[in-house]
Amino acid sequence: MWYTHLVRPILFRSEPEAAHDFAIRASTIAARIPGLCEIVRAVVRPKPKPVKLLGLTFPNPVGLAGGMDKNAAAPLAWWAMGFGFVELGTVTPLPQEGNVGPRMFRLPTENALINRMGFNNAGAVAVAARLKHQTEAGQRPRFPIGVSLGKNKLTPDDRTAADYAACAHILGPHADFLSINVSSPNTPGLRALQTPQWLSKLVTVVLEAGPAKPTLVKVAPELDGDELRAAADAVMAAGAAGVIATNTLACTAPTGEPAGKSGAPLRDIALQRVSLLRKHLGDAAAIIGVGGVACADSAQRMLDAGADLVQVYTALVYEGPFLPVAITRRLRS
């Protein structure tokens, strides 16, 4: 209530990206104050619901989706807020500014966001250095950290696999698991990589870049039916640990450019994709469900559909930073 009635109205007076940047800066400051995050975590008390997956132990099944903390600014702050894991990035080999703004838009009547960020990030070397420093400074949180890997916008097609391999080589030593992002609608040509041939190649080069970490592939919500089954078969045959379903819905931003929509409009589609994947792959694959998770009920539905873990992002904008605590307290054991 304090967030929706006091904080959110103030944040919503700012442009969406400015509010996002403020949240990242505040989280970064909090993570650097000795002992503060431990105190916050102890006060908010997320209910322990451990999940063993990917050879890791997740304190609870609710994670922060990729796109929020692109540069590993504040993993410890996300742990303090009650998350059970975080997916950082998407990170590309070279730094890039992303698309020209405005590039983030709120849709309050739909509980949704539109973004056309374009993989803006500091680059793999800078993110790896930050994660290394956090570990050495005792600021690495006690939950699994995943890193989403991507390609630079200007990388030619014949160098695509090399981009993903470079990211895995640089970031793999500092991550507990990796994800391959081939499904953002905001990088030209990226979704063309969702063919079985490309997916098999990308999983192979990421695992070979070493040190090999459990690797998942994030798919687009538009991928369905036989295409989704073929994609899932390809990544699993190549050695992936599972699939993240799903990325944002392709749409057109208010400015007229291609973009992705997240939040409530994605909920039923993501549920359907998770259910299809679980039925097709059985229990061998790890499946992370993301899209429209905004409360304990929607999280439980995603888990019941076959997800091992769930992720949130857009709902934080509308429900506040301690949403994972509210969700974990009401999930069934």
N, C-alpha and C positions, 0 to 999 in steps of 0.2 A: 504493500500500500504506500509506504514512504517513497518508493521509487516512482510508481505510476502517477502519484498525486503531486510530488514535490520535484524530484530530479528530472523525470522525463520531460515535463513541460519546458524546463529550462534548456535541456539539451536540444529539444526539437525547435528551439528558436534559432539554432545554428544550422548551417548547411550540414548535410549528413556526413560528408567526409571530414569536416572540421570537428564534429562531435566524436567521430571515430578516432581521430588523431588525439583528441583530448583524453579519451578513455585509455588509449595506449600509453600516453605520457604519464597519466595518473597511476596506471598499473606499474609502469617502469619505476617510478619513484617509490611506490609502496614496496616493490620487490627488493629495493636497495637499502631499506631501513632495517637494520639488524633486529630480528625477532618479531617484526610486525606481522609477517605473513603467518607465522606459527600461531600467534595470538588470534588472528582473524579466523584461521581454520578451526582452532579450539572453540571459539565463540559460536561460529555458525553451525558446527557439528554436522557435516554431511553424514548420513547414515551409511555405515560400512556395508557394502554389497559386493564383495570381491568377485572378480571374474578372471579365470585363468585362460589365457588365449595367446597364441603366437609365442609360447614359451615365456610369457610375461604374466605378472599379476597386476590387474587393474583394480584400484581401491573401490571403484564403482563403475557402472557401465556407461556413464554420461560424460562425453568428451566435448571439447571445443573443436569445431570444424576448422579446416583450412580456410584462410582468407582473413581471419580476424587479426592474428599476430603473424604477419608475414616475415618479420625479421628477428624472431626470437627475442623480442623486447622484454617479455615479462612472464616466462613460464611459471615462476614461483607464485606470482599473483593469481594465475588461473587455478593453481593448486589450492591457494588460500580460499578462493571463492567456492570450492567444493567439487571441482571437476575431478574425474577419475583418470583423465589423460588429455593430451593436447596434440593437435596436428598443426604444426607450424608451416608457414609458407602460403602460397607456392613460391619456391625459390628457383631462380634460373642461374646458369653458370656465371653470366655477367650481370652487373647491376643494370636495371632499366627503370625508367620513370613511369612507364605505363602510358595509358591513353591520356589525351588532353581532357581536362575537366570542362564542365561538370560531368562526373562519372559515377555518382552514387545518388540514388533517389529513394525517398520513403513513399510507401503506399499504405498509409494508416488504415484506410477502410478495408484493406485486404490483409492486414498484418503481414506485409511483404516488403521486400526491398528489390530495387533494380540496381545492378552494378555493371559497369563496363570498365573496370579498373585496368585490365591489361597486364597482369603479373608485375605490378610495381613492387620492386624489392631491392635490397642492397647487394644482392649477389651471393653466390655460394661461399666464397672465401670469407666475406664479412660475417655471414650468419654462423659459419663454422667457428670463427674466432670468438664470437659472442657466446656460443654454447660452451666452448672450451673454458672461457673465462668464468662463466657462471659455475661450472663444475669445480674449478680450482678455488673459487671464492666461497664455496659452500652454499651457493644459491640455486643448485639444481634441485627441483622438487622431487618428492618421493612418489612419483607416478610415471608411467611410460610417456616418452616424448616421441612423436612421429614427425617426420618432415616430408612435405609434399614437393615432388620434383617436377620441374617444367622445362620448356625450351624457350630460348630468347626469340622475340618476335622476328628479328632479322636473320635468324639462322636459316641457311638454305636447306632444302629438303634432304640433300645428301649428307648433311651434318646433324640431322635431327637426333639420331641414336647417340651420337657423340655428346650432344648436350646432356642427355639423361645420364649417360655413363659418367660424365664429368661431375655432375651434381652428386651422384651416388658415391663416387670416389672421395669427394671433398667432405660431404655431410654424413656419410655412413658411419664413420667412427664416433660421431656425436649423437646419433639417433638410436632409439630402441626399435623403431620400425620405419619403413619408408612407404610412401605412396606415389604412384605414377599418375600424374594429372594429364589426361589426354582428352578431357571432356569440357573444359571451359569454353564458352562461346565467345570469349573476348580476345582470343588470339587467332588471327586468320589461319585457316587450314588445320588447326589443332585437332578438331573432331574427326578429320579424315584419317587420323591415326588409330581409330577404333576398329580397324579391320583385323581379323585373326592374324594375318601375316605381320602387320606392324606391331600388334600387341605382343606376339610371341618374341619378336626381335627386341622390343624395348625391355621386357621382363628379363630376357637373357642377358642383355648388356648391363642392366642395373645389378643383377646378381653377380655377374663376373667382375664388376668394377671393384668390389670388395671394400671393406669387409662385408660379406653377405649378411644382410639383415632381413627379417621377415618383410616381404614386400606385397603391397596390395595395389590394385588398379582402380581408379575412380572413373565410373562410367556416367554418360549423359542420360538424363531421364527419357530422351527421345529414343534411346536404344531399347528395343523390346522384342519379344517373341524369339524367332529363330536367330535373329541377329545378336540378341543379347546372349542366348545360349551358346552360340558359336564363339562369341568374344570371351565368355567365361571359360569355355573349354580350352581356348587357346592360352589364356593366362595361367590356368592351372597346370596345363601340360608343360608349360615353360618353367614352372617352378614357383609361381606366385603363391602366396599364402591365402589370398582371398580377394574380395571385391568390396569397394565402397560404393553404395548406391543411395543417393545419386548426386550429381552436380546440379547446377542451376538450369532452369528452363530457358531455352533460347527465346528472346523477345526483342522488341525494339524499344530503346530508351526514349524518353521524352524529347531528346535532342535529335532523334532520327537514326542514331547509329545502332548496330547490333549490340545486344547486351544479354544479361542473364537475370532471371527473376527467381528469388528465393523466398522461403517462408510458407505460409499457409497454403497458397495455391499449389505447392509441390507435394503436399502431404499424402494424398491418396495415390498419386503416381509413384512416389518413392516406396510406399507400402506395397504396391503391386510388384514393383521391381524386386524388392527384397524377398517377397513371397516366391516369385518365380525362380530367383536364384537359389533359394534354399531348397525348393523342391527339385531343382535340376541338379544341383551339386551335392546334395546330401549334407552329412555332418562333417565332411572332410575340409570344407572351406570356411575360412573366417569371413563373416559378413558384417560390415558396419552400415547401419541405416542412418541416413541423413536427409532431411527435407521436411519441414513443417513440424518438427518436434518442438512443442512449446509448453508442455505441461506433463504431469505424470501419466495422464491417460494416453496422450499421443505417444509418449515414450514406451509405455507398456504395450500399446498396439504394435509398435515397430518391433519390439522384442518378441511378441507373440507371433508375428509374421515370419520370424526366423532370424532376425538380427542378433548377433552376439553382443554388440555394443551399439550405442546411438551417439549422434553428434548434434550440437545446437550451434547456432550463430545468430540468425535473424531474430529469433525470439529474445535474445539478450537485449536487443534494442527496445523491444516493447515490454519485456517483463523484468529486466534488471539483472545485475551481475550475479545474484545469488540464486538464480533459477535452478542450477544443478542441485542445490541443497533441497529446494522444494520438491524437485522430481524424485530424488533418491529416498526421501522420507516416505513417499507414498507408493513407491514401486512394490509389487508383490515380491516376497522372498523367493 
